[in-house]
Amino acid sequence: MSSSTAEVSIEQENKALVSEFMEVFSRGDVEAILSFLAPTATWWVGGTIEGISGTKNKEEFGAMLSGLSATTKTGAIALKPLAFTAEGERVAVETESYSEMSNGKVYNNLYHFVFIVRDGKIHEVKEYLDTEHTRAVFLG
């Protein structure tokens, strides 16, 4: 079985898209962030944090991002991917975030994201994180 080294697998393409998405996310440009999402995309955040947890559509996710970004000194939460695993349209990413907050606290969380990517757009995201740290920094 021979394979051309010029061929790029769908998994490689999807990992590259998610990596680029995280770079753009780290700059805090909400409009640019949303451009990666399909029109019907959903974003789910684990836990029971009012205003953050649960499932949001693209518009609701953008509003949440704008609100969260406004609480940071730089207007952004930096995301650093630590490890990727991809299979078909699914990309799983272990990630670390960092942001200095306007309230003097530091937001430094660990995540596991699961992205569903189709036709070059993110269609679904599940975000697992340390909700107690998030609650303490954003609501404490």
SULNOR-V271922 format. One record per backbone hydrogen bond with DSSP energy under -0.5 kcal/mol. CO is the residue of the C=O (numbers start at 1). NH is the residue of the N-H. E is the energy in kcal/mol with one decimal. If there is no record, write none. Layout:
co=CO nh=NH e=E
co=CO nh=NH e=E
//
This chain:
co=4 nh=7 e=-1.0
co=9 nh=13 e=-2.4
co=10 nh=14 e=-2.7
co=11 nh=15 e=-2.6
co=12 nh=16 e=-2.3
co=13 nh=17 e=-2.2
co=14 nh=18 e=-2.4
co=15 nh=19 e=-2.5
co=16 nh=20 e=-2.4
co=17 nh=21 e=-2.5
co=18 nh=22 e=-2.2
co=19 nh=23 e=-1.7
co=20 nh=24 e=-2.4
co=21 nh=25 e=-3.0
co=22 nh=26 e=-2.0
co=24 nh=27 e=-1.4
co=24 nh=28 e=-0.6
co=24 nh=29 e=-0.8
co=25 nh=28 e=-1.4
co=25 nh=77 e=-0.5
co=28 nh=30 e=-1.3
co=29 nh=33 e=-2.6
co=30 nh=34 e=-2.8
co=31 nh=35 e=-1.2
co=33 nh=36 e=-1.5
co=34 nh=37 e=-1.5
co=36 nh=122 e=-2.8
co=38 nh=41 e=-2.1
co=41 nh=58 e=-0.7
co=42 nh=125 e=-1.7
co=43 nh=56 e=-2.3
co=44 nh=127 e=-2.5
co=45 nh=54 e=-2.9
co=48 nh=50 e=-0.7
co=49 nh=52 e=-2.2
co=49 nh=53 e=-2.6
co=54 nh=45 e=-2.0
co=56 nh=43 e=-2.5
co=57 nh=61 e=-2.8
co=58 nh=62 e=-2.2
co=59 nh=63 e=-2.0
co=60 nh=64 e=-2.3
co=61 nh=65 e=-2.7
co=62 nh=66 e=-2.3
co=63 nh=67 e=-2.0
co=64 nh=68 e=-2.7
co=65 nh=69 e=-3.1
co=66 nh=70 e=-1.6
co=68 nh=71 e=-1.4
co=69 nh=72 e=-1.6
co=71 nh=102 e=-3.0
co=76 nh=78 e=-0.5
co=78 nh=98 e=-1.8
co=79 nh=81 e=-0.6
co=80 nh=96 e=-2.2
co=83 nh=94 e=-2.4
co=85 nh=92 e=-3.5
co=87 nh=90 e=-2.2
co=89 nh=117 e=-3.0
co=90 nh=87 e=-2.4
co=91 nh=115 e=-3.2
co=92 nh=85 e=-2.3
co=93 nh=113 e=-2.6
co=94 nh=82 e=-3.7
co=94 nh=83 e=-1.4
co=95 nh=111 e=-2.8
co=96 nh=80 e=-3.3
co=98 nh=78 e=-2.2
co=99 nh=101 e=-0.5
co=99 nh=107 e=-3.3
co=100 nh=73 e=-2.9
co=101 nh=104 e=-1.7
co=105 nh=101 e=-3.0
co=106 nh=108 e=-0.7
co=107 nh=99 e=-1.7
co=109 nh=97 e=-2.8
co=110 nh=130 e=-0.8
co=111 nh=95 e=-1.9
co=112 nh=128 e=-2.3
co=113 nh=93 e=-2.5
co=114 nh=126 e=-2.0
co=115 nh=91 e=-2.5
co=115 nh=117 e=-0.6
co=116 nh=123 e=-3.3
co=116 nh=124 e=-1.2
co=118 nh=121 e=-1.8
co=121 nh=118 e=-2.4
co=121 nh=123 e=-0.5
co=122 nh=38 e=-2.9
co=123 nh=42 e=-1.5
co=124 nh=116 e=-2.6
co=125 nh=44 e=-2.9
co=126 nh=114 e=-2.2
co=126 nh=128 e=-0.5
co=127 nh=46 e=-2.5
co=128 nh=112 e=-2.1
co=129 nh=131 e=-1.2
co=130 nh=134 e=-1.9
co=131 nh=135 e=-2.8
co=132 nh=136 e=-2.4
co=133 nh=137 e=-2.2
co=134 nh=138 e=-2.8
co=135 nh=139 e=-2.2
co=135 nh=140 e=-0.9
//
